[in-house]
């Protein structure tokens, strides 16, 4: 089975995890990049109504299931923190 490890942003309200670079998403959400003077940042506008600002350092690595990868987002069961999932595979 192929592991898909990607940087993701997680909505703090509904916990949906979004893969960076797949925006806009089919559920109406989008992750909008913008560059500030000192860092690259993103604004996540989630379908649940939450809007969250992310810096490059805050995006975390996740192991993404096939269906979630195809959609560009997934649940906490489909998109697992990379360290947690990689330990399970050993």
PyMOL Python script that loads the backbone (N, CA, C, O; Angstrom):
from pymol import cmd

cmd.read_pdbstr("""\
ATOM      1  N   UNK A   1       0.843  -1.179   0.000  1.00  0.00           N
ATOM      2  CA  UNK A   1       0.000   0.000   0.000  1.00  0.00           C
ATOM      3  C   UNK A   1       0.887   1.242   0.000  1.00  0.00           C
ATOM      4  O   UNK A   1       1.843   1.328   0.771  1.00  0.00           O
ATOM      5  N   UNK A   2       0.575   2.179  -0.846  1.00  0.00           N
ATOM      6  CA  UNK A   2       1.341   3.411  -0.970  1.00  0.00           C
ATOM      7  C   UNK A   2       0.938   4.402   0.117  1.00  0.00           C
ATOM      8  O   UNK A   2      -0.245   4.679   0.316  1.00  0.00           O
ATOM      9  N   UNK A   3       1.948   4.933   0.820  1.00  0.00           N
ATOM     10  CA  UNK A   3       1.684   5.962   1.823  1.00  0.00           C
ATOM     11  C   UNK A   3       1.679   7.329   1.151  1.00  0.00           C
ATOM     12  O   UNK A   3       2.593   7.661   0.396  1.00  0.00           O
ATOM     13  N   UNK A   4       0.659   8.107   1.425  1.00  0.00           N
ATOM     14  CA  UNK A   4       0.590   9.482   0.932  1.00  0.00           C
ATOM     15  C   UNK A   4       0.796  10.400   2.125  1.00  0.00           C
ATOM     16  O   UNK A   4      -0.088  10.532   2.971  1.00  0.00           O
ATOM     17  N   UNK A   5       1.949  11.028   2.195  1.00  0.00           N
ATOM     18  CA  UNK A   5       2.263  11.931   3.295  1.00  0.00           C
ATOM     19  C   UNK A   5       2.215  13.344   2.756  1.00  0.00           C
ATOM     20  O   UNK A   5       2.946  13.687   1.827  1.00  0.00           O
ATOM     21  N   UNK A   6       1.345  14.176   3.345  1.00  0.00           N
ATOM     22  CA  UNK A   6       1.126  15.532   2.847  1.00  0.00           C
ATOM     23  C   UNK A   6       1.002  16.522   4.003  1.00  0.00           C
ATOM     24  O   UNK A   6       0.668  16.153   5.129  1.00  0.00           O
ATOM     25  N   UNK A   7       1.281  17.790   3.695  1.00  0.00           N
ATOM     26  CA  UNK A   7       1.026  18.864   4.650  1.00  0.00           C
ATOM     27  C   UNK A   7      -0.463  19.187   4.618  1.00  0.00           C
ATOM     28  O   UNK A   7      -1.065  19.292   3.549  1.00  0.00           O
ATOM     29  N   UNK A   8      -1.050  19.344   5.809  1.00  0.00           N
ATOM     30  CA  UNK A   8      -2.478  19.621   5.912  1.00  0.00           C
ATOM     31  C   UNK A   8      -2.746  20.698   6.954  1.00  0.00           C
ATOM     32  O   UNK A   8      -1.947  20.933   7.861  1.00  0.00           O
ATOM     33  N   UNK A   9      -3.891  21.340   6.796  1.00  0.00           N
ATOM     34  CA  UNK A   9      -4.418  22.282   7.785  1.00  0.00           C
ATOM     35  C   UNK A   9      -5.695  21.667   8.339  1.00  0.00           C
ATOM     36  O   UNK A   9      -6.497  21.111   7.590  1.00  0.00           O
ATOM     37  N   UNK A  10      -5.883  21.765   9.648  1.00  0.00           N
ATOM     38  CA  UNK A  10      -7.070  21.201  10.289  1.00  0.00           C
ATOM     39  C   UNK A  10      -7.988  22.315  10.770  1.00  0.00           C
ATOM     40  O   UNK A  10      -7.549  23.253  11.435  1.00  0.00           O
ATOM     41  N   UNK A  11      -9.254  22.202  10.431  1.00  0.00           N
ATOM     42  CA  UNK A  11     -10.239  23.172  10.901  1.00  0.00           C
ATOM     43  C   UNK A  11     -10.420  22.994  12.409  1.00  0.00           C
ATOM     44  O   UNK A  11     -10.713  21.889  12.865  1.00  0.00           O
ATOM     45  N   UNK A  12     -10.250  24.062  13.187  1.00  0.00           N
ATOM     46  CA  UNK A  12     -10.399  23.940  14.637  1.00  0.00           C
ATOM     47  C   UNK A  12     -11.845  23.717  15.091  1.00  0.00           C
ATOM     48  O   UNK A  12     -12.078  23.279  16.218  1.00  0.00           O
ATOM     49  N   UNK A  13     -12.809  24.013  14.230  1.00  0.00           N
ATOM     50  CA  UNK A  13     -14.223  23.869  14.596  1.00  0.00           C
ATOM     51  C   UNK A  13     -14.750  22.459  14.324  1.00  0.00           C
ATOM     52  O   UNK A  13     -15.352  21.846  15.205  1.00  0.00           O
ATOM     53  N   UNK A  14     -14.527  21.935  13.101  1.00  0.00           N
ATOM     54  CA  UNK A  14     -15.102  20.629  12.734  1.00  0.00           C
ATOM     55  C   UNK A  14     -14.061  19.516  12.596  1.00  0.00           C
ATOM     56  O   UNK A  14     -14.426  18.357  12.402  1.00  0.00           O
ATOM     57  N   UNK A  15     -12.781  19.846  12.692  1.00  0.00           N
ATOM     58  CA  UNK A  15     -11.655  18.901  12.639  1.00  0.00           C
ATOM     59  C   UNK A  15     -11.408  18.288  11.261  1.00  0.00           C
ATOM     60  O   UNK A  15     -10.630  17.341  11.149  1.00  0.00           O
ATOM     61  N   UNK A  16     -12.046  18.801  10.218  1.00  0.00           N
ATOM     62  CA  UNK A  16     -11.745  18.332   8.870  1.00  0.00           C
ATOM     63  C   UNK A  16     -10.322  18.743   8.536  1.00  0.00           C
ATOM     64  O   UNK A  16      -9.909  19.864   8.833  1.00  0.00           O
ATOM     65  N   UNK A  17      -9.572  17.836   7.918  1.00  0.00           N
ATOM     66  CA  UNK A  17      -8.178  18.103   7.561  1.00  0.00           C
ATOM     67  C   UNK A  17      -8.075  18.285   6.053  1.00  0.00           C
ATOM     68  O   UNK A  17      -8.522  17.442   5.275  1.00  0.00           O
ATOM     69  N   UNK A  18      -7.476  19.407   5.660  1.00  0.00           N
ATOM     70  CA  UNK A  18      -7.382  19.801   4.255  1.00  0.00           C
ATOM     71  C   UNK A  18      -5.951  19.716   3.761  1.00  0.00           C
ATOM     72  O   UNK A  18      -5.035  20.219   4.411  1.00  0.00           O
ATOM     73  N   UNK A  19      -5.755  19.081   2.614  1.00  0.00           N
ATOM     74  CA  UNK A  19      -4.433  18.977   2.006  1.00  0.00           C
ATOM     75  C   UNK A  19      -4.083  20.297   1.340  1.00  0.00           C
ATOM     76  O   UNK A  19      -4.858  20.832   0.547  1.00  0.00           O
ATOM     77  N   UNK A  20      -2.916  20.812   1.668  1.00  0.00           N
ATOM     78  CA  UNK A  20      -2.443  22.044   1.041  1.00  0.00           C
ATOM     79  C   UNK A  20      -2.229  21.775  -0.442  1.00  0.00           C
ATOM     80  O   UNK A  20      -1.719  20.719  -0.815  1.00  0.00           O
ATOM     81  N   UNK A  21      -2.612  22.713  -1.279  1.00  0.00           N
ATOM     82  CA  UNK A  21      -2.416  22.582  -2.716  1.00  0.00           C
ATOM     83  C   UNK A  21      -3.585  21.963  -3.459  1.00  0.00           C
ATOM     84  O   UNK A  21      -3.523  21.829  -4.681  1.00  0.00           O
ATOM     85  N   UNK A  22      -4.656  21.579  -2.762  1.00  0.00           N
ATOM     86  CA  UNK A  22      -5.805  20.962  -3.422  1.00  0.00           C
ATOM     87  C   UNK A  22      -7.008  21.899  -3.497  1.00  0.00           C
ATOM     88  O   UNK A  22      -8.070  21.506  -3.979  1.00  0.00           O
ATOM     89  N   UNK A  23      -6.851  23.113  -3.030  1.00  0.00           N
ATOM     90  CA  UNK A  23      -7.933  24.087  -2.967  1.00  0.00           C
ATOM     91  C   UNK A  23      -8.298  24.606  -4.358  1.00  0.00           C
ATOM     92  O   UNK A  23      -7.410  24.716  -5.203  1.00  0.00           O
ATOM     93  N   UNK A  24      -9.557  24.929  -4.632  1.00  0.00           N
ATOM     94  CA  UNK A  24     -10.726  24.840  -3.768  1.00  0.00           C
ATOM     95  C   UNK A  24     -11.219  23.398  -3.656  1.00  0.00           C
ATOM     96  O   UNK A  24     -10.935  22.565  -4.517  1.00  0.00           O
ATOM     97  N   UNK A  25     -11.957  23.117  -2.588  1.00  0.00           N
ATOM     98  CA  UNK A  25     -12.410  21.764  -2.295  1.00  0.00           C
ATOM     99  C   UNK A  25     -13.873  21.592  -2.682  1.00  0.00           C
ATOM    100  O   UNK A  25     -14.629  22.562  -2.741  1.00  0.00           O
ATOM    101  N   UNK A  26     -14.264  20.348  -2.944  1.00  0.00           N
ATOM    102  CA  UNK A  26     -15.627  20.050  -3.402  1.00  0.00           C
ATOM    103  C   UNK A  26     -16.709  20.431  -2.395  1.00  0.00           C
ATOM    104  O   UNK A  26     -17.858  20.644  -2.782  1.00  0.00           O
ATOM    105  N   UNK A  27     -16.363  20.521  -1.111  1.00  0.00           N
ATOM    106  CA  UNK A  27     -17.364  20.849  -0.101  1.00  0.00           C
ATOM    107  C   UNK A  27     -17.546  22.358   0.067  1.00  0.00           C
ATOM    108  O   UNK A  27     -18.266  22.798   0.963  1.00  0.00           O
ATOM    109  N   UNK A  28     -16.896  23.154  -0.791  1.00  0.00           N
ATOM    110  CA  UNK A  28     -17.023  24.604  -0.732  1.00  0.00           C
ATOM    111  C   UNK A  28     -15.931  25.306   0.050  1.00  0.00           C
ATOM    112  O   UNK A  28     -15.865  26.535   0.049  1.00  0.00           O
ATOM    113  N   UNK A  29     -15.075  24.549   0.716  1.00  0.00           N
ATOM    114  CA  UNK A  29     -13.966  25.124   1.477  1.00  0.00           C
ATOM    115  C   UNK A  29     -12.845  25.532   0.536  1.00  0.00           C
ATOM    116  O   UNK A  29     -12.763  25.059  -0.597  1.00  0.00           O
ATOM    117  N   UNK A  30     -11.983  26.418   1.024  1.00  0.00           N
ATOM    118  CA  UNK A  30     -10.782  26.750   0.261  1.00  0.00           C
ATOM    119  C   UNK A  30      -9.677  27.225   1.194  1.00  0.00           C
ATOM    120  O   UNK A  30      -9.938  27.774   2.264  1.00  0.00           O
ATOM    121  N   UNK A  31      -8.453  27.005   0.771  1.00  0.00           N
ATOM    122  CA  UNK A  31      -7.253  27.394   1.491  1.00  0.00           C
ATOM    123  C   UNK A  31      -6.549  28.408   0.606  1.00  0.00           C
ATOM    124  O   UNK A  31      -5.967  28.059  -0.421  1.00  0.00           O
ATOM    125  N   UNK A  32      -6.609  29.663   1.017  1.00  0.00           N
ATOM    126  CA  UNK A  32      -6.103  30.753   0.187  1.00  0.00           C
ATOM    127  C   UNK A  32      -4.705  31.158   0.660  1.00  0.00           C
ATOM    128  O   UNK A  32      -4.539  31.600   1.797  1.00  0.00           O
ATOM    129  N   UNK A  33      -3.705  31.008  -0.207  1.00  0.00           N
ATOM    130  CA  UNK A  33      -2.352  31.421   0.180  1.00  0.00           C
ATOM    131  C   UNK A  33      -2.158  32.922   0.034  1.00  0.00           C
ATOM    132  O   UNK A  33      -2.748  33.552  -0.844  1.00  0.00           O
ATOM    133  N   UNK A  34      -1.339  33.481   0.886  1.00  0.00           N
ATOM    134  CA  UNK A  34      -0.888  34.854   0.717  1.00  0.00           C
ATOM    135  C   UNK A  34       0.456  34.991   1.411  1.00  0.00           C
ATOM    136  O   UNK A  34       0.760  34.256   2.351  1.00  0.00           O
ATOM    137  N   UNK A  35       1.244  35.924   0.948  1.00  0.00           N
ATOM    138  CA  UNK A  35       2.592  36.107   1.464  1.00  0.00           C
ATOM    139  C   UNK A  35       2.646  37.413   2.239  1.00  0.00           C
ATOM    140  O   UNK A  35       2.259  38.471   1.741  1.00  0.00           O
ATOM    141  N   UNK A  36       3.130  37.315   3.459  1.00  0.00           N
ATOM    142  CA  UNK A  36       3.352  38.513   4.258  1.00  0.00           C
ATOM    143  C   UNK A  36       4.826  38.899   4.122  1.00  0.00           C
ATOM    144  O   UNK A  36       5.581  38.249   3.400  1.00  0.00           O
ATOM    145  N   UNK A  37       5.207  39.911   4.787  1.00  0.00           N
ATOM    146  CA  UNK A  37       6.589  40.384   4.687  1.00  0.00           C
ATOM    147  C   UNK A  37       7.594  39.342   5.185  1.00  0.00           C
ATOM    148  O   UNK A  37       8.700  39.241   4.653  1.00  0.00           O
ATOM    149  N   UNK A  38       7.214  38.573   6.199  1.00  0.00           N
ATOM    150  CA  UNK A  38       8.172  37.668   6.832  1.00  0.00           C
ATOM    151  C   UNK A  38       7.886  36.186   6.643  1.00  0.00           C
ATOM    152  O   UNK A  38       8.775  35.367   6.881  1.00  0.00           O
ATOM    153  N   UNK A  39       6.706  35.814   6.234  1.00  0.00           N
ATOM    154  CA  UNK A  39       6.417  34.388   6.099  1.00  0.00           C
ATOM    155  C   UNK A  39       5.282  34.141   5.114  1.00  0.00           C
ATOM    156  O   UNK A  39       4.523  35.045   4.765  1.00  0.00           O
ATOM    157  N   UNK A  40       5.194  32.909   4.685  1.00  0.00           N
ATOM    158  CA  UNK A  40       4.083  32.493   3.840  1.00  0.00           C
ATOM    159  C   UNK A  40       2.951  32.043   4.749  1.00  0.00           C
ATOM    160  O   UNK A  40       3.177  31.296   5.702  1.00  0.00           O
ATOM    161  N   UNK A  41       1.756  32.485   4.466  1.00  0.00           N
ATOM    162  CA  UNK A  41       0.597  32.156   5.290  1.00  0.00           C
ATOM    163  C   UNK A  41      -0.575  31.743   4.413  1.00  0.00           C
ATOM    164  O   UNK A  41      -0.602  32.004   3.211  1.00  0.00           O
ATOM    165  N   UNK A  42      -1.543  31.091   5.052  1.00  0.00           N
ATOM    166  CA  UNK A  42      -2.767  30.675   4.375  1.00  0.00           C
ATOM    167  C   UNK A  42      -3.961  31.026   5.242  1.00  0.00           C
ATOM    168  O   UNK A  42      -3.852  31.111   6.465  1.00  0.00           O
ATOM    169  N   UNK A  43      -5.094  31.228   4.600  1.00  0.00           N
ATOM    170  CA  UNK A  43      -6.355  31.413   5.304  1.00  0.00           C
ATOM    171  C   UNK A  43      -7.250  30.256   4.872  1.00  0.00           C
ATOM    172  O   UNK A  43      -7.557  30.107   3.689  1.00  0.00           O
ATOM    173  N   UNK A  44      -7.664  29.439   5.838  1.00  0.00           N
ATOM    174  CA  UNK A  44      -8.575  28.330   5.578  1.00  0.00           C
ATOM    175  C   UNK A  44      -9.994  28.809   5.826  1.00  0.00           C
ATOM    176  O   UNK A  44     -10.336  29.239   6.928  1.00  0.00           O
ATOM    177  N   UNK A  45     -10.817  28.730   4.786  1.00  0.00           N
ATOM    178  CA  UNK A  45     -12.244  29.024   4.893  1.00  0.00           C
ATOM    179  C   UNK A  45     -12.961  27.683   4.772  1.00  0.00           C
ATOM    180  O   UNK A  45     -13.076  27.131   3.678  1.00  0.00           O
ATOM    181  N   UNK A  46     -13.438  27.169   5.888  1.00  0.00           N
ATOM    182  CA  UNK A  46     -14.037  25.838   5.932  1.00  0.00           C
ATOM    183  C   UNK A  46     -15.536  25.906   5.660  1.00  0.00           C
ATOM    184  O   UNK A  46     -16.181  26.921   5.925  1.00  0.00           O
ATOM    185  N   UNK A  47     -16.077  24.819   5.130  1.00  0.00           N
ATOM    186  CA  UNK A  47     -17.510  24.732   4.843  1.00  0.00           C
ATOM    187  C   UNK A  47     -18.359  24.857   6.100  1.00  0.00           C
ATOM    188  O   UNK A  47     -19.539  25.198   6.013  1.00  0.00           O
ATOM    189  N   UNK A  48     -17.780  24.587   7.271  1.00  0.00           N
ATOM    190  CA  UNK A  48     -18.535  24.689   8.528  1.00  0.00           C
ATOM    191  C   UNK A  48     -18.689  26.137   8.986  1.00  0.00           C
ATOM    192  O   UNK A  48     -19.397  26.407   9.956  1.00  0.00           O
ATOM    193  N   UNK A  49     -18.033  27.073   8.295  1.00  0.00           N
ATOM    194  CA  UNK A  49     -18.149  28.483   8.634  1.00  0.00           C
ATOM    195  C   UNK A  49     -16.935  29.068   9.338  1.00  0.00           C
ATOM    196  O   UNK A  49     -16.853  30.283   9.520  1.00  0.00           O
ATOM    197  N   UNK A  50     -15.996  28.226   9.733  1.00  0.00           N
ATOM    198  CA  UNK A  50     -14.793  28.713  10.419  1.00  0.00           C
ATOM    199  C   UNK A  50     -13.792  29.270   9.417  1.00  0.00           C
ATOM    200  O   UNK A  50     -13.680  28.777   8.295  1.00  0.00           O
ATOM    201  N   UNK A  51     -13.071  30.295   9.830  1.00  0.00           N
ATOM    202  CA  UNK A  51     -11.977  30.859   9.044  1.00  0.00           C
ATOM    203  C   UNK A  51     -10.755  30.916   9.960  1.00  0.00           C
ATOM    204  O   UNK A  51     -10.809  31.490  11.047  1.00  0.00           O
ATOM    205  N   UNK A  52      -9.656  30.315   9.508  1.00  0.00           N
ATOM    206  CA  UNK A  52      -8.463  30.210  10.341  1.00  0.00           C
ATOM    207  C   UNK A  52      -7.233  30.585   9.535  1.00  0.00           C
ATOM    208  O   UNK A  52      -7.105  30.218   8.367  1.00  0.00           O
ATOM    209  N   UNK A  53      -6.341  31.310  10.160  1.00  0.00           N
ATOM    210  CA  UNK A  53      -5.083  31.707   9.518  1.00  0.00           C
ATOM    211  C   UNK A  53      -3.978  30.742   9.928  1.00  0.00           C
ATOM    212  O   UNK A  53      -3.848  30.399  11.102  1.00  0.00           O
ATOM    213  N   UNK A  54      -3.181  30.306   8.948  1.00  0.00           N
ATOM    214  CA  UNK A  54      -2.100  29.348   9.167  1.00  0.00           C
ATOM    215  C   UNK A  54      -0.792  29.905   8.628  1.00  0.00           C
ATOM    216  O   UNK A  54      -0.775  30.564   7.589  1.00  0.00           O
ATOM    217  N   UNK A  55       0.305  29.641   9.334  1.00  0.00           N
ATOM    218  CA  UNK A  55       1.634  29.944   8.803  1.00  0.00           C
ATOM    219  C   UNK A  55       2.238  28.640   8.297  1.00  0.00           C
ATOM    220  O   UNK A  55       1.745  27.559   8.622  1.00  0.00           O
ATOM    221  N   UNK A  56       3.284  28.734   7.516  1.00  0.00           N
ATOM    222  CA  UNK A  56       3.944  27.544   6.970  1.00  0.00           C
ATOM    223  C   UNK A  56       4.388  26.592   8.079  1.00  0.00           C
ATOM    224  O   UNK A  56       4.317  25.375   7.911  1.00  0.00           O
ATOM    225  N   UNK A  57       4.841  27.127   9.202  1.00  0.00           N
ATOM    226  CA  UNK A  57       5.307  26.291  10.309  1.00  0.00           C
ATOM    227  C   UNK A  57       4.180  25.538  11.004  1.00  0.00           C
ATOM    228  O   UNK A  57       4.431  24.536  11.674  1.00  0.00           O
ATOM    229  N   UNK A  58       2.953  25.999  10.859  1.00  0.00           N
ATOM    230  CA  UNK A  58       1.820  25.368  11.532  1.00  0.00           C
ATOM    231  C   UNK A  58       1.200  24.230  10.729  1.00  0.00           C
ATOM    232  O   UNK A  58       0.451  23.427  11.285  1.00  0.00           O
ATOM    233  N   UNK A  59       1.495  24.144   9.437  1.00  0.00           N
ATOM    234  CA  UNK A  59       0.997  23.022   8.643  1.00  0.00           C
ATOM    235  C   UNK A  59       1.757  21.780   9.076  1.00  0.00           C
ATOM    236  O   UNK A  59       2.985  21.797   9.149  1.00  0.00           O
ATOM    237  N   UNK A  60       1.031  20.691   9.367  1.00  0.00           N
ATOM    238  CA  UNK A  60       1.649  19.467   9.872  1.00  0.00           C
ATOM    239  C   UNK A  60       1.593  18.374   8.820  1.00  0.00           C
ATOM    240  O   UNK A  60       0.789  18.426   7.889  1.00  0.00           O
ATOM    241  N   UNK A  61       2.471  17.371   8.984  1.00  0.00           N
ATOM    242  CA  UNK A  61       2.484  16.228   8.084  1.00  0.00           C
ATOM    243  C   UNK A  61       1.457  15.192   8.526  1.00  0.00           C
ATOM    244  O   UNK A  61       1.350  14.862   9.707  1.00  0.00           O
ATOM    245  N   UNK A  62       0.712  14.691   7.558  1.00  0.00           N
ATOM    246  CA  UNK A  62      -0.296  13.669   7.810  1.00  0.00           C
ATOM    247  C   UNK A  62      -0.167  12.556   6.776  1.00  0.00           C
ATOM    248  O   UNK A  62       0.296  12.779   5.658  1.00  0.00           O
ATOM    249  N   UNK A  63      -0.587  11.351   7.171  1.00  0.00           N
ATOM    250  CA  UNK A  63      -0.722  10.232   6.238  1.00  0.00           C
ATOM    251  C   UNK A  63      -2.175  10.235   5.799  1.00  0.00           C
ATOM    252  O   UNK A  63      -3.086  10.195   6.626  1.00  0.00           O
ATOM    253  N   UNK A  64      -2.385  10.283   4.483  1.00  0.00           N
ATOM    254  CA  UNK A  64      -3.717  10.502   3.919  1.00  0.00           C
ATOM    255  C   UNK A  64      -4.201   9.236   3.214  1.00  0.00           C
ATOM    256  O   UNK A  64      -3.473   8.655   2.409  1.00  0.00           O
ATOM    257  N   UNK A  65      -5.423   8.811   3.513  1.00  0.00           N
ATOM    258  CA  UNK A  65      -6.018   7.644   2.851  1.00  0.00           C
ATOM    259  C   UNK A  65      -6.284   7.967   1.384  1.00  0.00           C
ATOM    260  O   UNK A  65      -6.309   9.135   0.996  1.00  0.00           O
ATOM    261  N   UNK A  66      -6.481   6.939   0.575  1.00  0.00           N
ATOM    262  CA  UNK A  66      -6.757   7.121  -0.850  1.00  0.00           C
ATOM    263  C   UNK A  66      -7.987   7.977  -1.133  1.00  0.00           C
ATOM    264  O   UNK A  66      -7.902   8.924  -1.915  1.00  0.00           O
ATOM    265  N   UNK A  67      -9.145   7.667  -0.510  1.00  0.00           N
ATOM    266  CA  UNK A  67     -10.344   8.475  -0.770  1.00  0.00           C
ATOM    267  C   UNK A  67     -10.175   9.940  -0.350  1.00  0.00           C
ATOM    268  O   UNK A  67     -10.619  10.844  -1.058  1.00  0.00           O
ATOM    269  N   UNK A  68      -9.535  10.173   0.800  1.00  0.00           N
ATOM    270  CA  UNK A  68      -9.325  11.556   1.262  1.00  0.00           C
ATOM    271  C   UNK A  68      -8.373  12.282   0.322  1.00  0.00           C
ATOM    272  O   UNK A  68      -8.542  13.474   0.065  1.00  0.00           O
ATOM    273  N   UNK A  69      -7.381  11.579  -0.189  1.00  0.00           N
ATOM    274  CA  UNK A  69      -6.436  12.185  -1.126  1.00  0.00           C
ATOM    275  C   UNK A  69      -7.167  12.623  -2.397  1.00  0.00           C
ATOM    276  O   UNK A  69      -6.918  13.712  -2.915  1.00  0.00           O
ATOM    277  N   UNK A  70      -8.061  11.781  -2.893  1.00  0.00           N
ATOM    278  CA  UNK A  70      -8.818  12.121  -4.107  1.00  0.00           C
ATOM    279  C   UNK A  70      -9.712  13.348  -3.908  1.00  0.00           C
ATOM    280  O   UNK A  70      -9.871  14.159  -4.821  1.00  0.00           O
ATOM    281  N   UNK A  71     -10.297  13.482  -2.710  1.00  0.00           N
ATOM    282  CA  UNK A  71     -11.142  14.645  -2.406  1.00  0.00           C
ATOM    283  C   UNK A  71     -10.316  15.884  -2.085  1.00  0.00           C
ATOM    284  O   UNK A  71     -10.724  17.005  -2.386  1.00  0.00           O
ATOM    285  N   UNK A  72      -9.141  15.675  -1.468  1.00  0.00           N
ATOM    286  CA  UNK A  72      -8.318  16.790  -1.016  1.00  0.00           C
ATOM    287  C   UNK A  72      -8.559  17.148   0.432  1.00  0.00           C
ATOM    288  O   UNK A  72      -7.981  18.110   0.937  1.00  0.00           O
ATOM    289  N   UNK A  73      -9.405  16.387   1.110  1.00  0.00           N
ATOM    290  CA  UNK A  73      -9.688  16.609   2.526  1.00  0.00           C
ATOM    291  C   UNK A  73     -10.268  15.325   3.115  1.00  0.00           C
ATOM    292  O   UNK A  73     -10.688  14.427   2.386  1.00  0.00           O
ATOM    293  N   UNK A  74     -10.283  15.253   4.438  1.00  0.00           N
ATOM    294  CA  UNK A  74     -10.846  14.071   5.073  1.00  0.00           C
ATOM    295  C   UNK A  74     -11.054  14.239   6.559  1.00  0.00           C
ATOM    296  O   UNK A  74     -10.732  15.272   7.145  1.00  0.00           O
ATOM    297  N   UNK A  75     -11.601  13.198   7.149  1.00  0.00           N
ATOM    298  CA  UNK A  75     -11.878  13.170   8.586  1.00  0.00           C
ATOM    299  C   UNK A  75     -10.610  12.806   9.348  1.00  0.00           C
ATOM    300  O   UNK A  75      -9.581  12.487   8.754  1.00  0.00           O
ATOM    301  N   UNK A  76     -10.703  12.860  10.661  1.00  0.00           N
ATOM    302  CA  UNK A  76      -9.560  12.485  11.500  1.00  0.00           C
ATOM    303  C   UNK A  76      -9.252  10.997  11.397  1.00  0.00           C
ATOM    304  O   UNK A  76      -8.147  10.578  11.742  1.00  0.00           O
ATOM    305  N   UNK A  77     -10.197  10.194  10.932  1.00  0.00           N
ATOM    306  CA  UNK A  77      -9.949   8.766  10.723  1.00  0.00           C
ATOM    307  C   UNK A  77      -9.261   8.498   9.381  1.00  0.00           C
ATOM    308  O   UNK A  77      -8.558   7.498   9.232  1.00  0.00           O
ATOM    309  N   UNK A  78      -9.463   9.388   8.409  1.00  0.00           N
ATOM    310  CA  UNK A  78      -8.885   9.228   7.075  1.00  0.00           C
ATOM    311  C   UNK A  78      -7.533   9.912   6.920  1.00  0.00           C
ATOM    312  O   UNK A  78      -6.732   9.530   6.067  1.00  0.00           O
ATOM    313  N   UNK A  79      -7.285  10.915   7.741  1.00  0.00           N
ATOM    314  CA  UNK A  79      -6.065  11.710   7.651  1.00  0.00           C
ATOM    315  C   UNK A  79      -5.427  11.711   9.038  1.00  0.00           C
ATOM    316  O   UNK A  79      -5.861  12.435   9.934  1.00  0.00           O
ATOM    317  N   UNK A  80      -4.380  10.880   9.200  1.00  0.00           N
ATOM    318  CA  UNK A  80      -3.762  10.679  10.510  1.00  0.00           C
ATOM    319  C   UNK A  80      -2.431  11.406  10.622  1.00  0.00           C
ATOM    320  O   UNK A  80      -1.703  11.521   9.636  1.00  0.00           O
ATOM    321  N   UNK A  81      -2.102  11.904  11.827  1.00  0.00           N
ATOM    322  CA  UNK A  81      -0.779  12.519  12.008  1.00  0.00           C
ATOM    323  C   UNK A  81       0.314  11.544  11.565  1.00  0.00           C
ATOM    324  O   UNK A  81       0.268  10.364  11.910  1.00  0.00           O
ATOM    325  N   UNK A  82       1.283  12.026  10.813  1.00  0.00           N
ATOM    326  CA  UNK A  82       2.294  11.159  10.205  1.00  0.00           C
ATOM    327  C   UNK A  82       3.047  10.333  11.231  1.00  0.00           C
ATOM    328  O   UNK A  82       3.236   9.135  11.022  1.00  0.00           O
ATOM    329  N   UNK A  83       3.478  10.921  12.315  1.00  0.00           N
ATOM    330  CA  UNK A  83       4.225  10.171  13.319  1.00  0.00           C
ATOM    331  C   UNK A  83       3.418   9.025  13.898  1.00  0.00           C
ATOM    332  O   UNK A  83       3.952   7.934  14.095  1.00  0.00           O
ATOM    333  N   UNK A  84       2.161   9.248  14.171  1.00  0.00           N
ATOM    334  CA  UNK A  84       1.270   8.241  14.734  1.00  0.00           C
ATOM    335  C   UNK A  84       1.069   7.086  13.761  1.00  0.00           C
ATOM    336  O   UNK A  84       1.182   5.921  14.142  1.00  0.00           O
ATOM    337  N   UNK A  85       0.776   7.406  12.523  1.00  0.00           N
ATOM    338  CA  UNK A  85       0.495   6.376  11.514  1.00  0.00           C
ATOM    339  C   UNK A  85       1.749   5.595  11.137  1.00  0.00           C
ATOM    340  O   UNK A  85       1.676   4.381  10.950  1.00  0.00           O
ATOM    341  N   UNK A  86       2.882   6.252  11.021  1.00  0.00           N
ATOM    342  CA  UNK A  86       4.116   5.567  10.651  1.00  0.00           C
ATOM    343  C   UNK A  86       4.552   4.600  11.739  1.00  0.00           C
ATOM    344  O   UNK A  86       5.120   3.555  11.425  1.00  0.00           O
ATOM    345  N   UNK A  87       4.306   4.909  13.012  1.00  0.00           N
ATOM    346  CA  UNK A  87       4.617   3.976  14.103  1.00  0.00           C
ATOM    347  C   UNK A  87       3.747   2.733  13.997  1.00  0.00           C
ATOM    348  O   UNK A  87       4.201   1.634  14.317  1.00  0.00           O
ATOM    349  N   UNK A  88       2.499   2.890  13.552  1.00  0.00           N
ATOM    350  CA  UNK A  88       1.590   1.757  13.422  1.00  0.00           C
ATOM    351  C   UNK A  88       2.046   0.808  12.302  1.00  0.00           C
ATOM    352  O   UNK A  88       1.747  -0.384  12.360  1.00  0.00           O
ATOM    353  N   UNK A  89       2.751   1.306  11.298  1.00  0.00           N
ATOM    354  CA  UNK A  89       3.185   0.501  10.161  1.00  0.00           C
ATOM    355  C   UNK A  89       4.444  -0.288  10.445  1.00  0.00           C
ATOM    356  O   UNK A  89       4.764  -1.209   9.693  1.00  0.00           O
ATOM    357  N   UNK A  90       5.171   0.035  11.502  1.00  0.00           N
ATOM    358  CA  UNK A  90       6.436  -0.666  11.817  1.00  0.00           C
ATOM    359  C   UNK A  90       6.183  -1.981  12.483  1.00  0.00           C
ATOM    360  O   UNK A  90       7.128  -2.696  12.815  1.00  0.00           O
TER     361      UNK A  90
END
""", "prot")
cmd.dss("prot")
cmd.show_as("cartoon", "prot")
cmd.util.cbc("prot")
cmd.orient("prot")
